[in-house]
Amino acid sequence: MPPDDSGSAEPVEITLLYPVTAGNHNVVAIVDPGNLIIEANEANNRKDLGQLSSENGWIDVAMETAGTWSVPTMILLLTIALMAVAGMVMIGRRREALARVDAQSSMITTEEDIRF
């Protein structure tokens, strides 16, 4: 911004939108981080703005955690459920096959059954 000739500089509101994780954060504004602008005082390029926190506290942290872990958790649970269903189908088919083998083996005659 060009210098103001009237002597009274009005504060400028700047809005920055960026993703923030839940919790408390210290906010610092840095102007001219590479010292590319020639100034009389290079030490005033940093301003601590205080701590940024949410009014919801632990609810925001819980929601962020749920959002982060919900999809992997659901994938894991659905994979385990699919494996359980496949296992139950395999057990059921094995029992059916064993029952068929038992039924067929009872119909086979042996020499002891042929005696008169």
C-alpha positions in Angstrom: 0.0 0.0 0.0 1.3 3.5 -0.7 2.0 5.7 2.3 -0.9 7.8 3.5 -0.3 11.5 3.3 -2.9 12.4 5.9 -1.0 10.8 8.7 -3.9 8.5 9.9 -3.8 5.1 8.5 -6.9 3.1 8.7 -6.5 -0.6 9.5 -7.0 -2.9 6.5 -8.9 -6.1 6.9 -7.4 -9.1 5.2 -9.2 -12.4 5.0 -7.2 -15.6 4.3 -9.0 -18.8 3.7 -6.9 -22.0 4.2 -7.6 -25.4 5.8 -6.9 -25.5 9.6 -6.9 -28.5 11.8 -9.1 -28.5 14.9 -7.6 -27.2 18.1 -5.8 -24.1 19.3 -3.4 -22.3 17.0 -1.1 -19.3 17.3 -1.6 -16.8 14.5 1.3 -14.8 13.1 1.3 -12.4 10.2 4.5 -12.0 8.3 4.9 -9.3 5.7 7.9 -9.3 3.3 9.4 -12.6 4.5 12.3 -12.4 2.0 13.1 -8.8 2.9 12.6 -7.7 -0.8 11.2 -4.3 0.1 13.7 -1.7 1.3 12.5 -0.3 4.7 13.8 1.9 7.4 12.9 -0.8 10.0 13.1 -4.4 8.9 12.3 -5.7 12.4 8.6 -4.9 12.2 7.6 -7.4 9.5 6.2 -9.9 12.0 3.1 -9.5 14.2 1.7 -12.0 16.6 -2.1 -11.9 16.4 -2.8 -14.2 19.3 -4.4 -17.6 19.6 -7.0 -18.8 17.2 -9.5 -21.4 18.7 -13.0 -22.6 18.1 -15.9 -22.0 20.3 -16.9 -25.7 20.0 -13.7 -27.1 21.6 -13.5 -30.9 21.7 -16.5 -31.2 19.3 -14.4 -29.9 16.4 -11.6 -32.3 17.3 -14.0 -35.2 17.4 -15.6 -34.3 14.1 -12.2 -33.9 12.5 -11.1 -37.3 13.8 -14.3 -38.9 12.7 -13.9 -37.4 9.2 -10.4 -38.6 9.0 -10.9 -42.2 10.1 -14.5 -42.9 9.0 -13.8 -44.1 5.5 -10.8 -46.3 6.4 -12.7 -47.8 9.3 -15.8 -48.5 7.1 -13.5 -50.2 4.4 -11.9 -52.4 7.1 -15.3 -53.3 8.7 -16.9 -54.1 5.3 -13.9 -56.2 4.3 -14.1 -58.2 7.5 -17.9 -58.7 6.9 -17.3 -59.8 3.4 -14.7 -62.3 4.5 -17.1 -63.6 7.2 -19.9 -64.1 4.6 -17.5 -65.9 2.2 -16.4 -68.1 5.1 -20.0 -69.0 6.0 -20.7 -69.9 2.4 -17.6 -72.1 2.2 -18.6 -73.9 5.4 -22.2 -74.4 4.2 -21.0 -75.8 0.8 -18.5 -78.1 2.5 -21.3 -79.5 4.8 -23.5 -80.1 1.7 -20.7 -81.9 -0.1 -20.0 -84.1 2.9 -23.7 -84.9 3.2 -23.8 -85.9 -0.5 -20.7 -88.1 0.0 -22.4 -89.8 3.0 -25.6 -90.4 1.1 -23.7 -91.8 -1.9 -21.5 -94.1 0.3 -24.5 -95.6 2.0 -25.9 -96.7 -1.4 -22.7 -98.5 -2.5 -22.9 -102.3 -1.9 -20.1 -104.3 -0.4 -19.5 -108.0 -0.5 -20.9 -108.3 3.0 -24.2 -106.8 1.9 -24.5 -109.4 -0.9 -24.4 -112.6 1.2 -27.5 -114.6 1.5 
